[in-house]
Amino acid sequence: MLNKWFALMLLLSSLSAAAANQSISPSTYEALNDIQTLLQEEKFAEARESLQELEGDLKPGLGLALVHQLYGQFYLMQENNPAALQQFIKALNLEAFAPAQQATLATNVAQLYLAQEQADKAVEVLQPRLEALLQTEQQQNDEEKKTLIQPMAFATLAMAHHINKHYTAVIQWMPLALERAEKPRENWLQVLAVAHYERKQYQPAAQALQQLIALKPENEDYWVQQASMYQLLDKPALSLRALETGYAGGYISKGNNILLVVQLLINQGIPERAARILQRHLNDGTLELSDNNWKLLAAAWQQGRERQDAVQALRKASESLADGGLLLRAARLSLQDNQHQQALRDIKAALKKGLPDKQKGDAYMLAGSSAYELKDYPTAKRYFQRALQEAKVAGSAKTWLNYIESVEEYL
């Protein structure tokens, strides 16, 4: 918003322009200079007396406009923004300034309106003038184009529309500010990105976020927001690329965002990389050693056909749970690699922890078959006999027991 010294600098440029164009009399110019000096020296009582005297002597025109502008600066320095605003409006309404000064003063008036939460009035005072000046610029030659309106004018108007949630207007005016600025401002790009998002224009929103990333790569939210735009565009590969680039650069560090990288990698069919990232951050403490995270790690290793790593993850996850369900899953994975001893050990641990009734029969059957493969027939029969008590698997258990008895006859 308007700095209390900014209007004084504006007055200096206005005075210089007036002197160059000989638009005010030498005596008026001297009087204005004297008042300006009094303000700089903070001799406010003398400055006010001189302003009142000069105002009474002048007819409408540039001199009087400059008096009102100085009056506005006087009130700004007294931190009386409403009174300053009224004086600047008087100066503006005289239409005495050159186009560039008129645009700058209108911008300052609009900023004071915004400070008073009057966005509608900010638009009312600024937009018609900018539209007219844009037409004037179009009539100038190439070398003189884009000199009448400063970037801040467009940005101020766009901000007013943003406050009013007029996002189409934001999209119309903010790019003009960014185009003319030597360096894009972060808050301008933020407002533009929001406007595109609200209008469901996700591709340009992603482009605005790319500019924000280039400006402030250390802001983790920009990487995540850009990835979200690509998700809304149904472009998961681009979403993953955005997050992976941020992660590789060391800009993705929050636990929930790391998990987002992991989940996208899994969804895009790159589970091994997902598992390595997840394992690294479980080990270094970035991610909580929760059962959900261990389950996710197990799923990633399993999808990557790294079953033994998945088994280790399931065992870890099971440590924080009251039942042995994850240990039973670990046993199933071990059996896929013919690791019968390992599977039998995990099933025993699972049963010891406790399993839901619907899983007990399957656990007994898996333990019995594992013991059989290890040629531990007494243990195998013990588990199959326990399985006889489970209606779901009783028939299979009976078949197994009969088979083991026949095998034992030939031992």
N, C-alpha and C positions, 0 to 999 in steps of 0.2 A: 504494500500500500504506500501511499504518498509519504515520503520522508519530509520532515519539516524544513529541510534546507533545499529540497529539490525544486520547489516553486521559486525560490530565490534565484537558483541557477537558471531556471526558465526565464525569469524576469531579465536577467543579465543578457541572455541571448535576444530577448524581445527588444530591449533597449538598444543593443548593438544594431539589430536589424532596422529599428526605427531611425537611428542616427545615420546609418548608411543610406537609407532611402529619404532622409530629411523629411520624415512624416510628422514630426513634432517640432515645436519651436525650441530654440536653444535654451530659453529660460525654463521651459517645462522639463527638458532633458536634464538640466542642472538640478532642478528641484527634486526630480525622481532619484537622481544619483545621490543627493544629500540624504533623502529618506532611506534609501537602501543602505547607506553607511550607518545611519542611526540604528537600523535593525540589526546590522552585523555587530554593532557595539552593544546591542540589547538596551538601547535607550528608548524604551517603549513609549513612555509618556510624550517625549518630544516628537517621536515618529508619528504617533497618533494625531497630535496637534497639527503637524505639517501636512498629513494626509487629508485631514478635514479641510484645511485651508485651501489646498490644491484642488480638491474635489469640487469645492464651490466655485472655483475660477474657470473650470474647463467645461466645454461643450462636448456632446457625444462625439466620439472619435477615438483614435488610437491613444492619445494622451490619457483620456479618461479610463479607457480599458486598462492601461498600465497602472493607473491609480488603484482601480479595483483589484487588480492582480497583486499589487503590493499590500493592499488592505488584507487580502486573503492570506498572504504570507505572514502578516502581522498577527492575525488570529491563529494561524497554525503554530506560531512560536509561543502563543499563549495557551496552546493545547485546547483551543476552542474550535473544534472541527466544524460544527454546524454553521457558525458565523463565517468561517473561512470558505465553506462551500457556497454560501449565499453570495459572497463577494466574487468568487471565481465564476459563478453563473452570470452575474452582472457583466463581468469582463467578456465572457463568452458571447452573451446575447448582443453585444455591440457589434459583433462581426467585423472587428477592425483589424484583426491580426492577419498576417500572411497565412496561407493554407497550412504550412508545416507547423507554425506556432499554434494555429487554431486546433489542429489535430492533437497536439501535445497537451494543450490546456483542456480540451474535451476529455482526454484520457485521464488527466488528474481529477477532473470533476467526477468522472465515472468511478474512479477508485475511491473517492470520498463517499460516494453513494454506496458502494459495496461495503465500506467500513461501517455504514449505518444500516446494513442489511436491506438495502433498497435496490435490488438487482434490476427490477423493471425500469427504474429511473436511469440507472447506469446504461442500459440498452437504449433507452429513449434519447439520451443526450449524445451517445457515441455512434450508434450504428448509422444514422442518416448521414452524418458528417464523413464517416469512413467510406460509405458507398459513393458519395459525391466525389471524394478525393480519388478513389479508385478510377472513376471515370476520367478525371483530370489526368491522372497518370497515364492512362491508355492513349491520351491524345499527345503525350510528349514523345520526344525521340528516345531511342534506346538508351542513350547515355544518361538521360535524366530520369528514366523510370525508377520507380521504387525508392524515391528519395523523400516524398512528402509524408509518408506514414511510417512511423517507427514500429518495430516488432511488438513493443509493449502495448501499443494501441490495439492491435488485433488480439493479443493475448488477454487483455482486460475485457474486451467484448466477449471473447469466448468463455472466460471465467464467469461473466454475468449470466450467459446462457446456461452454463453448467449448473450454476446455483438454481436456476429455474427449471432444470432438467429438460432443457430444449436441446437434445443431443444432436439433432440434425444441424442446428445452427452452430454448435461447437465444432462439428466436422467441417463446416463451411469456413469458419474463421481461424481456428487454431493452426491449421497447416500454413496459412499466410504468415503467422508469427514465426513459426519454425523455419519457414523458407528464408526469411529475412534476417534471422538471428545469426550472429557469428558462430555461436555454439548453442545447441538446443538446451533449454532448461528442463530439468527433471520434472518439475510440477506441471509444465505444459504438456509434456509427453504423457504423464499420468492421466491428465484430464482427457486427452485425445483417446488414449487406450480405453478409458471407461466409456466414453461416448460411443466408440465403435462396438464395444461389448454390449452396451444397452440397446443398440440398434441391431444386435445380432449379426454384426459385420465382423466375424471372427478372424478372417484373414488379415484385414488391415489392423485389427487389434493386435494380432501376433506380430505384425511388422512394427507397430509402435513399441511393443514390448522388446523387440530386437534392438531398437534404438536405445531404449532404457538400459538394456543389458550392456550395450557398447559403452554407455555413459557411466553406469554404476554396476559393473559385473559382480561386485561383492554383495549386492542386494539379492539374497537368495529367493525372495518372493517373486522377482521378475522372471527367473528361470521357470519356476513352478507355474506361474500364471501363463507364460507362453506355452508351456506343455499342455495346460488346460485348454487353451484356445485350439490347439491342434486336436485334442481329444474331441472337442465340440465339432470340429470339422471332419471327424471320423478319419483322422490321419495318425494312427497310433505310432507308425514308424517315425514320423516327424516329432511327435510328442516325446518318444524315447530318445531321439537324437538330441533334442533340446536339453533334457535332463542329464543325459550321459555326458554331454559337452560341459555342462555346469559341474557335474561330479568330477570329471577328469581335471577341471581347472581348480578344484578345491573349493568351489563355491556352494556346493550342496553338503550341508553338515548336520542339519536337524534330523532327528531320528525318523520322524514321519515322512520326510522327503526322501531319505535313503530307502525307506520301505517302498515308497512309490516307484523309485528306480528299479528296485528288485522285482516288484510285481509286474511292471511293464516289460522287463527282460523276460520273465517267465511267460507272459502272455504273447510275446513276440517270438517265442521258441528259442530263447537263449538261456536255458535254465542253469547251465554250468557257471556262466558269468554271474548270474543272479546269486547263486549259492556262494561263490567266492566272496562277493561283496558283503553278503549277509553274514557269512562266517567271520569275516574280518571285523565287522562292527559289533558283533556279539562278543568277540574276543577282546576288543579294545574298550568296551564299556559304553560306546556310543548308543547302542541299542539295549533295551532292557532284556534280561535273560528270562523272558516270559514263555509260557507254554505255547502261545500263539506264534511267537517268533521262531521257536524251535520247530514247531509244526511246519511253518513256512519253509524253513531251511530243509527239513526232511523232504518236503514236496519238491523243492527245487533240485536237490540231489537225486531224488527218485526219477524225476522227469529227465534228468541228464544221464540216467542209467548209472549213476554212481551210488549203487545200493548200499555199500558198506558205510559211506559217509552219511547216507540217509539214516541208517540204523543208529549210528552214533548220535545224530541229532534227535531222533525219537527217544533214545534213552535219556538224553539230557532233559528233554521236555517233560518226560515222565516223572522226573525228580520232584517237580513242583505240583504234581497232581495226586489226588487221593486214590484214584483207581489205576489199574494196570492196562487200560485200553491201548495206550501208545506202545507199550512193551509188546503187546500181542501183534500190533502192526509191524514192529521191528522184527519180530520172529518170522512173520510171513515174508518179509524182504530177504531175510537170511536164507530161508528155504529156497528162494529163487536162485540163490548162488550155491545151493546144496551145502550150506553151513548148518548142518543138523545139530551139532553140539551147541553152537551159539544160539540157535533157535530154541533148543530145549531149555537152556539157561534163562532166556528171556521169558519163556512161557511160565516157568516155575516162579519167576519174580512177579509176573503179571498176576498169577493166581494168588500169590501171597499177599499182594497189594489189595486184590479184590477186583472182580469183574462183574458186570451186569449179568443177570441170569441168562439172557439171550446169547451171551458170548461164551459162557462157560463150556457148553458142549463142544463148540469149535476148538476151544483151547485144549480140552482133553484129547480130542482127536489129533490135533497137530502135535501135541506132546507125545502121544502114543506112536504116531508114525515116525517122528524124529528118533525116538528111542529104538524103534524097530530098525531103522536105517543104520543106527549105531550098534546093532546086534545086542542091544541091552533088552532082552525079551522080558525079564521080570518087571522092569520099569514100564515097558510098553504095555504089558498086560494090566498093570496097576492103573494106568491112565484110561485104557479102554474099558476097564471094569467101572471106573467112575463115570465114564461116558454113558454107560448103560442106564444111568439114572436120569439122563436127559432125553426126553421123548424125541426131540428133533434129530438126534444122531444115534439113538439106541440101536437101530437096525444095522447101521454101518459098523458100530462098535462090536456088535455080535459077530458080524462077518470077519472082522479083523481078529477077534479072539479065537475063532475057529481056525483061521488060517495060521495063526502063530502056533496053536496046538499041533497042527499037522506038520509044521516045520520042525517043531521041537522033537517029534517022533523020530526024525531022521538024524538028529544030532548025536 
